[in-house]
Amino acid sequence: LLVSKDLGKHLLEVEDLLQKHGLLEADISAQTERVQALNTAALKFSELEGYQPCDPQIICNRVNHVQTCLEELEELAAKRRKELEDSRQLWTFFQEMEEAEAWIREKEKILAAKTCGRDLSSVMTLTNKHKTMLGELGNRRALLHQTMKKGEKILAKKSFSSVGIQEKMREVCLRWKKLEEVTGLHQQRLEDALNFFQFSAETDDLVAWLQDMYRIVSSDDFGHDDYSTQALLRKHRAVVEEVEKHRASVLSLRKQLALLAPDHRQGVDVQIRVVEVEQLYGEVAEVAVLRTQWLQDALAVYRMFSEVHACEVWVDEKEQWLEKMEVPEELDEVEVVQHRFESLDQEMNSVMGRILDVNQVVQQLVDGGHPSSDEVRSCQDHLNSRWNRVVELVENKKGQLSSVLKIQNFLLEC
């Protein structure tokens, strides 16, 4: 049993042989105690004085022979245990290598069947799964490294043929290297897909925002008075600032596109999408400028109407006063009226400046093609007509006062 060359052909068989060998070692241990007891008893006969049933030398030789046989048996048992343990290490090595190969084949099939997702959500899910696989890959790499060390130790002992061990180590190393390459390529594809779908999502968000901005800046609500138009203009200026802030995002689209993987950036759809965003931004910016001008024009119109109304209120008041006023014939009363006209001249100079400003604003609106040009021009004409009427009344009244003064001065001289 101890000189058997059967060291097992696989791990389970070696484990079975080791178990049987353990039983044999137990038997040897039990026999060792018996042999030692028998040898002790036998040696007593070699020490007898007087009658000796057997030659003491024969007894000693027999004891030594049995002891030597026992020691040889123990040496054989230790040698076979070492051989069996070496065999177990060998087959454990091969089994771990086979398990590593099976794991590699499984991951190769998984990687071969994996896609890179159809949208941002699926890519994110696949990326998380891939990170989990990378963790498994790291753990398996550590185990494989330990198994390789076991193989190197087996080779160093030179107990078995090195050809099969080296071939297995080389084969598994090559497959592992290929797996890491495939894993790296899949990770790169996932990163490329993630960058592409993130770019697409950001582009879609930008398009949606620009469409909202276009609806806002193309609004036909310009207010109904000075206050409401000013409020709209303040809001619009905030919108214009936001549009300007997004200019950099739009301009950076082509740089971001250039950073994508070739198979993503060379797609016709994505290139068309970038052009559409640029065109849409240009339209939004252009319409925003136009709305700014339209709101300013509307504000100018409402302010002009307000100024015209203020001037007309003054004109109404003075026109009624002038029409009702009768030129006195007494000198004292004439001088009082004359002083009033002097104050009126100062007011008229001030109002005249305001009317000139109104005329200037009207001209700017008309020259700019304002849609309310006819209404503005009519309002201007009406105000100028009223003003000319007041000027005419003032001149008439001043003429009458001048005549009365001349008559009064002539009478005084007489």
Secondary structure, DSSP 8 states (H G I E B T S, - for coil): -TT-----SSHHHHHHHHHHHHHHHHHHHHHHHHHHHHHHHHHHHTT--S--SS-HHHHHHHHHHHHHHHHHHHHHHHHHHHHHHHHHHHHHHHHHHHHHHHHHHHHHHHHHH----SSHHHHHHHHHHHHHHHHHHHHHHHHHHHHHHHHHHHHHHT-S-HHHHHHHHHHHHHHHHHHHHHHHHHHHHHHHHHHHHHHHHHHHHHHHHHHHHHHHHT-----SSHHHHHHHHHHHHHHHHHHHHTHHHHHTHHHHHHHS-HHHHT-HHHHHHHHHHHHHHHHHHHHHHHHHHHHHHHHHHHHHHHHHHHHHHHHHHHHHHHHH----SSHHHHHHHHHHHHHHHHHHHHHHHHHHHHHHHHHHHHHTT-TTHHHHHHHHHHHHHHHHHHHHHHHHHHHHHHHHHHHHHHHHH-
